[in-house]
Amino acid sequence: MRNRFPFFELNPDIIYLDSAATSQTLDTVIQSSNDFLLNHKANAHRSGHSMGAWVDEQYHSAKTKIGEWLGINDPDKRIVFNSGATQGLYDAIQLATRDQDDFSVFVGGDFHHSLALPFHSTGYNHCHYIKITDSGVLDLSHLEELLRNDTSKVKIIAITAVGNVTGTINNLEKIRYISKQFNAITIIDACQSMGKIHHNYDNFDFVAWSWHKVYGPQGLGCLMIDPRWLDCSPVRPGGGSITSVSYETQTYVDNAQKFESGTPNLQAIVTLPHLLDWLIVHQEQIINHDQELTKLANSLCKNNPYTSETGLITMVPEVGTVEDIALLLDANKIMLRGGNLCAEPLVRNVSADSGLLRISWGAYTTAEEIEIAFKKIGETYERISRFI
């Protein structure tokens, strides 16, 4: 699969291990983006000419193929295009809390900042945090206890499918069951799970992800909604969300496009049909490759707070700071992440405020690259120790 990613041919000396932050780009995405700019650039849903019709076709093809990829019906009524998962989560939270004063939010303790910060703006008193077990997954017994003791009219469960610090897989089946028992609205951050593992996202209210973490373009995300939310007016009404407007009233479209105000990122959207064709064909191969690398990383990693289950692994530095180690590895053309990983409360707790190093991989990563990275990390520890 690696030969489908031009970055590695152009940069053969770089070991890229920061795919949890952003993945490298499939060749068809680059080609489709260039083709759009050179030959097809036009607006969607507004043009009365053949170029606009071509863009419309690609737009609807992208949603159809997302439906095929995820196994969902009526993708036109369920898939919202936006700028990325951050916007998707914000819109979901706005819809879930709109006109509500009596609500409580139950946020997974492994949250990414984008999942928690919008709730903070609604008032910290609304937020309750679900504990994490020693194995790095959400403590769902604690979630049930919180829900039983809560008297709010509206309950919202907001969790990550896969932790971007832990690399562990939360039990969505159990969370789906619990949400039904307590009639709770569900919001799922799927950024670290999309394209990496099998998940059934049916019967969740909102599922958000970004395409730049699934070998696609930056600046494009999706929010998958339960059709019942189509009865709501959009968070940001705009030209693309309506069928008619008068001086006093407006009529919104009757599908998920009502939540896509303004001109969407069409340059990115038109890259999805070919990308999704590749994902659908190679999905099992991608998942099996991920599991092989996960097993290898767990065998090589020291000082990791959690045993990884997919996509990434984190570790507390043995010596030095995460900044020093990341810079020294960068000098050896090894790209990995260091710091609070956009999950500051959890990272501070497990690292005693020192931050974590994170190695993350994709379909293009080789076992040799993982082995080299851990070897260099060990050599870097030895180098720093000589000056302490």
C-alpha positions as CSV (number, residue, x, y, z in Angstrom):
1,M,0.0,0.0,0.0
2,R,2.9,2.3,0.6
3,N,3.5,2.8,-3.1
4,R,0.2,4.7,-3.3
5,F,1.5,7.5,-1.2
6,P,3.9,9.9,-3.2
7,F,5.3,11.5,0.0
8,F,7.5,8.5,0.7
9,E,9.0,8.3,-2.8
10,L,9.7,12.0,-2.7
11,N,11.1,11.9,0.9
12,P,12.7,8.4,1.3
13,D,14.8,9.5,4.2
14,I,11.9,10.5,6.5
15,I,10.2,8.1,8.9
16,Y,6.8,9.6,9.5
17,L,5.2,8.4,12.7
18,D,2.7,11.2,13.4
19,S,-0.3,9.8,11.5
20,A,-2.7,10.3,14.5
21,A,-2.2,14.0,14.0
22,T,-2.5,13.9,10.2
23,S,-2.0,11.1,7.7
24,Q,0.0,11.3,4.5
25,T,-2.1,11.6,1.3
26,L,-3.3,8.9,-1.1
27,D,-2.2,9.5,-4.7
28,T,-5.7,9.7,-6.1
29,V,-6.5,12.5,-3.6
30,I,-3.7,14.6,-5.0
31,Q,-4.7,13.8,-8.6
32,S,-8.4,14.6,-8.0
33,S,-7.6,17.8,-6.3
34,N,-5.4,19.0,-9.1
35,D,-7.9,17.9,-11.7
36,F,-10.6,19.9,-10.0
37,L,-8.5,23.1,-9.9
38,L,-7.3,22.7,-13.5
39,N,-10.4,21.4,-15.3
40,H,-13.6,21.5,-13.2
41,K,-13.6,24.3,-10.7
42,A,-17.2,25.4,-10.3
43,N,-19.8,25.7,-7.5
44,A,-22.2,23.0,-6.4
45,H,-26.0,23.1,-6.2
46,R,-26.1,26.6,-7.8
47,S,-24.8,26.4,-11.3
48,G,-26.9,25.8,-14.4
49,H,-24.0,24.6,-16.6
50,S,-22.1,21.3,-17.2
51,M,-19.1,22.2,-15.0
52,G,-21.4,22.7,-12.0
53,A,-23.3,19.5,-12.9
54,W,-20.0,17.6,-12.7
55,V,-19.3,19.0,-9.3
56,D,-22.8,18.1,-8.1
57,E,-22.2,14.5,-9.3
58,Q,-19.0,14.2,-7.4
59,Y,-20.6,15.6,-4.3
60,H,-23.4,13.1,-4.3
61,S,-21.1,10.3,-5.3
62,A,-18.9,11.0,-2.3
63,K,-21.9,10.7,0.1
64,T,-23.1,7.5,-1.6
65,K,-19.7,5.9,-1.2
66,I,-19.4,7.0,2.4
67,G,-22.7,5.1,2.9
68,E,-21.2,2.1,1.3
69,W,-18.0,2.3,3.3
70,L,-19.8,2.6,6.6
71,G,-22.8,0.4,5.7
72,I,-25.4,3.1,6.3
73,N,-28.7,3.8,4.4
74,D,-29.8,7.2,3.0
75,P,-26.3,8.9,3.3
76,D,-27.8,12.1,1.8
77,K,-29.9,12.3,5.0
78,R,-27.1,11.4,7.3
79,I,-23.8,12.8,6.1
80,V,-22.9,16.5,6.7
81,F,-19.7,17.9,5.1
82,N,-17.9,20.5,7.2
83,S,-14.4,21.8,7.8
84,G,-13.4,19.0,10.1
85,A,-14.2,17.1,13.3
86,T,-13.8,20.2,15.5
87,Q,-16.7,21.9,13.6
88,G,-18.7,18.7,13.5
89,L,-18.5,18.2,17.3
90,Y,-19.3,21.9,17.9
91,D,-22.4,21.7,15.7
92,A,-23.5,18.5,17.3
93,I,-23.1,20.0,20.8
94,Q,-25.0,23.1,19.7
95,L,-27.9,21.0,18.4
96,A,-28.0,18.8,21.4
97,T,-28.0,21.7,23.9
98,R,-30.1,24.2,22.0
99,D,-32.8,25.8,24.1
100,Q,-32.0,23.5,27.0
101,D,-31.2,24.8,30.5
102,D,-31.7,21.5,32.3
103,F,-29.0,19.2,30.8
104,S,-26.0,17.2,31.9
105,V,-23.0,16.1,29.8
106,F,-21.0,13.0,30.5
107,V,-17.6,13.3,28.8
108,G,-15.1,10.5,28.5
109,G,-12.0,11.2,30.6
110,D,-9.8,10.4,27.5
111,F,-11.3,13.3,25.6
112,H,-9.6,15.3,22.9
113,H,-9.9,19.1,23.6
114,S,-12.3,19.5,20.7
115,L,-14.8,17.3,22.4
116,A,-14.8,19.0,25.8
117,L,-14.2,22.7,25.1
118,P,-17.6,23.4,23.4
119,F,-19.3,22.0,26.5
120,H,-17.2,24.3,28.7
121,S,-18.8,27.2,27.0
122,T,-22.2,25.9,28.1
123,G,-21.1,26.0,31.7
124,Y,-18.7,23.8,33.7
125,N,-21.5,22.8,36.1
126,H,-23.1,20.8,33.3
127,C,-20.0,18.6,32.8
128,H,-19.3,15.2,34.4
129,Y,-16.2,13.2,33.5
130,I,-16.2,9.4,33.0
131,K,-13.3,7.7,34.7
132,I,-10.7,5.6,32.8
133,T,-9.8,2.1,33.9
134,D,-6.2,1.0,34.5
135,S,-6.3,-0.6,31.0
136,G,-7.1,2.8,29.4
137,V,-10.8,2.4,28.5
138,L,-13.8,4.2,29.8
139,D,-15.2,2.9,33.1
140,L,-18.8,2.3,31.9
141,S,-19.9,1.2,35.4
142,H,-18.9,4.7,36.5
143,L,-20.9,6.2,33.6
144,E,-24.0,4.2,34.6
145,E,-23.6,5.4,38.2
146,L,-23.3,9.0,37.0
147,L,-26.4,8.7,34.9
148,R,-28.5,7.0,37.7
149,N,-27.6,9.8,40.1
150,D,-28.4,12.6,37.6
151,T,-31.8,14.3,37.6
152,S,-31.3,16.5,34.5
153,K,-34.0,16.5,31.9
154,V,-31.5,16.0,29.0
155,K,-28.5,13.7,29.2
156,I,-25.7,13.8,26.7
157,I,-22.9,11.2,26.5
158,A,-19.8,12.4,24.6
159,I,-17.0,10.0,24.1
160,T,-14.1,9.1,21.8
161,A,-14.3,5.8,19.9
162,V,-10.5,5.4,20.3
163,G,-8.4,7.5,22.6
164,N,-5.8,9.6,20.9
165,V,-3.6,9.2,24.0
166,T,-4.4,5.6,25.1
167,G,-4.8,3.9,21.7
168,T,-7.5,1.8,23.3
169,I,-10.9,1.0,21.9
170,N,-14.0,2.0,23.9
171,N,-16.9,-0.4,24.0
172,L,-19.4,1.3,21.7
173,E,-21.9,-1.6,21.9
174,K,-22.1,-1.1,25.6
175,I,-22.3,2.7,25.3
176,R,-25.1,2.3,22.8
177,Y,-27.0,0.1,25.2
178,I,-26.5,2.4,28.2
179,S,-27.6,5.5,26.2
180,K,-30.9,3.7,25.3
181,Q,-31.5,2.8,28.9
182,F,-31.2,6.4,30.0
183,N,-32.6,8.0,26.8
184,A,-29.3,9.9,26.4
185,I,-28.1,11.8,23.3
186,T,-24.8,10.4,22.0
187,I,-21.9,12.2,20.4
188,I,-18.9,10.2,19.2
189,D,-15.5,11.5,18.2
190,A,-14.4,8.9,15.7
191,C,-11.2,10.6,14.5
192,Q,-8.9,7.8,15.6
193,S,-11.1,4.9,14.7
194,M,-12.3,5.7,11.1
195,G,-10.6,3.5,8.7
196,K,-8.6,1.7,11.4
197,I,-11.0,-0.7,13.0
198,H,-14.5,-2.1,12.5
199,H,-17.1,-0.1,14.3
200,N,-20.9,-0.1,14.1
201,Y,-22.0,3.5,14.4
202,D,-25.7,2.9,14.0
203,N,-28.1,4.5,16.5
204,F,-25.7,7.1,17.7
205,D,-27.0,10.7,17.3
206,F,-23.7,12.2,16.1
207,V,-20.4,10.8,14.8
208,A,-17.6,13.2,13.7
209,W,-14.4,12.6,11.9
210,S,-11.8,14.4,9.8
211,W,-10.6,13.2,6.4
212,H,-7.0,14.3,6.8
213,K,-6.6,11.4,9.3
214,V,-8.0,8.9,6.7
215,Y,-5.4,9.5,3.9
216,G,-7.5,12.4,2.5
217,P,-7.5,16.2,2.2
218,Q,-7.1,18.6,5.1
219,G,-10.0,21.1,5.7
220,L,-12.8,18.5,5.3
221,G,-14.7,16.5,7.8
222,C,-18.0,14.8,8.2
223,L,-20.7,14.7,10.8
224,M,-22.9,11.7,10.6
225,I,-26.3,12.4,12.1
226,D,-29.3,10.3,13.1
227,P,-32.2,11.3,10.8
228,R,-34.3,12.6,13.7
229,W,-32.1,15.7,13.8
230,L,-33.3,16.7,10.3
231,D,-36.2,18.3,12.1
232,C,-33.9,20.9,13.6
233,S,-32.9,24.1,12.0
234,P,-29.2,24.4,11.2
235,V,-26.6,26.0,13.5
236,R,-25.4,28.2,10.7
237,P,-28.1,28.8,8.2
238,G,-26.9,29.8,4.8
239,G,-27.4,29.7,1.0
240,G,-26.8,26.0,0.7
241,S,-29.2,25.1,3.5
242,I,-32.5,26.4,2.0
243,T,-34.9,25.9,-0.9
244,S,-36.7,29.2,-0.7
245,V,-36.5,32.5,1.3
246,S,-39.0,35.3,1.6
247,Y,-38.8,38.5,3.7
248,E,-40.4,36.8,6.6
249,T,-39.7,33.0,6.3
250,Q,-37.4,30.4,4.8
251,T,-37.8,26.7,3.9
252,Y,-34.8,24.4,4.5
253,V,-33.8,21.4,2.4
254,D,-35.0,18.1,3.8
255,N,-31.7,16.3,3.9
256,A,-28.3,16.7,5.7
257,Q,-27.3,19.4,3.3
258,K,-29.3,21.8,5.5
259,F,-26.4,21.8,7.9
260,E,-23.9,22.8,5.2
261,S,-24.2,26.5,4.9
262,G,-22.2,28.3,2.2
263,T,-19.9,26.8,-0.3
264,P,-18.3,23.7,1.0
265,N,-14.7,22.6,0.4
266,L,-15.5,21.2,-3.0
267,Q,-11.8,20.8,-3.9
268,A,-11.6,18.3,-1.0
269,I,-15.0,16.7,-1.5
270,V,-14.3,15.7,-5.1
271,T,-11.3,13.7,-3.9
272,L,-13.4,11.4,-1.8
273,P,-15.0,9.1,-4.4
274,H,-11.6,7.6,-5.5
275,L,-10.3,7.6,-1.9
276,L,-13.4,5.7,-0.8
277,D,-13.0,3.2,-3.6
278,W,-9.5,2.5,-2.3
279,L,-10.6,2.3,1.4
280,I,-13.4,-0.1,0.6
281,V,-11.2,-2.4,-1.4
282,H,-8.3,-2.4,1.1
283,Q,-10.2,-2.0,4.4
284,E,-9.4,-5.5,5.7
285,Q,-5.8,-5.2,4.7
286,I,-5.5,-1.8,6.4
287,I,-7.0,-3.3,9.6
288,N,-4.8,-6.3,9.6
289,H,-1.7,-4.2,9.0
290,D,-2.6,-1.9,11.9
291,Q,-3.0,-4.9,14.2
292,E,0.5,-6.2,13.2
293,L,2.1,-2.8,13.9
294,T,0.2,-2.4,17.2
295,K,1.5,-5.8,18.4
296,L,5.0,-4.8,17.4
297,A,4.9,-1.4,19.1
298,N,3.6,-2.9,22.3
299,S,6.5,-5.4,22.4
300,L,9.1,-2.6,21.9
301,C,7.6,0.2,24.1
302,K,8.7,1.0,27.6
303,N,7.1,3.3,30.1
304,N,3.8,3.3,28.2
305,P,0.9,4.1,30.5
306,Y,-1.5,2.0,28.4
307,T,-1.3,-1.1,26.2
308,S,-2.3,0.1,22.7
309,E,-5.1,-1.6,20.7
310,T,-4.9,0.4,17.5
311,G,-3.1,3.1,15.6
312,L,-0.8,4.7,18.2
313,I,1.2,4.2,21.4
314,T,2.4,6.7,24.0
315,M,5.2,6.7,26.5
316,V,6.6,8.7,29.4
317,P,10.3,9.8,28.6
318,E,12.8,7.9,30.7
319,V,15.1,11.0,30.8
320,G,14.9,14.5,29.4
321,T,11.9,16.3,28.2
322,V,9.5,15.4,25.3
323,E,10.6,18.5,23.5
324,D,14.3,17.5,23.7
325,I,13.6,14.0,22.5
326,A,11.3,15.0,19.7
327,L,14.0,17.5,18.4
328,L,16.8,14.9,18.6
329,L,14.7,12.4,16.7
330,D,13.7,15.0,14.1
331,A,17.5,15.5,13.5
332,N,17.4,11.8,12.5
333,K,14.4,12.4,10.2
334,I,12.0,10.6,12.6
335,M,8.7,12.5,12.9
336,L,6.7,11.8,16.1
337,R,4.6,13.8,18.5
338,G,5.5,15.1,21.9
339,G,3.6,17.1,24.5
340,N,0.0,17.1,25.8
341,L,-1.5,15.6,22.7
342,C,-4.6,17.9,22.8
343,A,-5.7,15.9,25.8
344,E,-4.0,17.9,28.6
345,P,-5.9,16.7,31.7
346,L,-5.2,13.0,31.0
347,V,-1.6,13.5,29.9
348,R,-0.8,15.5,32.9
349,N,-2.2,12.8,35.1
350,V,-0.3,9.9,33.6
351,S,2.9,11.7,32.9
352,A,3.3,13.7,36.2
353,D,3.1,17.0,34.1
354,S,6.1,15.9,31.9
355,G,4.1,15.2,28.7
356,L,4.1,12.1,26.5
357,L,5.8,10.9,23.4
358,R,3.5,9.4,20.8
359,I,4.3,7.1,17.9
360,S,1.4,6.6,15.5
361,W,1.2,4.8,12.2
362,G,-0.8,4.3,9.0
363,A,-1.4,1.9,6.2
364,Y,2.0,3.0,4.7
365,T,4.1,2.5,7.8
366,T,6.5,-0.4,7.8
367,A,7.6,-2.6,10.7
368,E,11.2,-1.6,10.1
369,E,10.3,2.1,10.7
370,I,8.7,1.2,14.0
371,E,11.8,-0.7,15.0
372,I,14.2,2.0,14.0
373,A,12.2,4.6,15.9
374,F,12.3,2.7,19.2
375,K,16.0,2.0,18.7
376,K,16.7,5.7,18.2
377,I,14.6,6.6,21.2
378,G,16.8,4.3,23.3
379,E,19.9,5.9,21.9
380,T,18.5,9.3,22.6
381,Y,17.9,8.4,26.2
382,E,21.5,7.3,26.5
383,R,22.8,10.5,24.8
384,I,20.8,12.7,27.2
385,S,21.8,10.6,30.2
386,R,25.5,11.4,29.6
387,F,24.8,15.1,30.2
388,I,22.7,14.7,33.4
